[in-house]
Amino acid sequence: MSNESFCIVLTTTNRPENAQLMVQSLLSKHLSACIQTLPIQS
């Protein structure tokens, strides 16, 4: 059995640009394997 941990994180941002910065940071630091962004209207 593996000692690796996994989790799913859901979050929102106030601007698409902020979401893109978060995506770039997480991927460049190898803190995420897959990121999906979706527009939301409320």
QUIVEN-V142738 format. One line per field, one symbol per residue. burial: + if it has 16 or more other ideal C-beta (glycine too) atoms within 10 Angstrom, else -. A space follows every 10 residues. Layout:
burial = ???
//
This chain:
burial = ---------- --------+- ---------- ---------- --
//
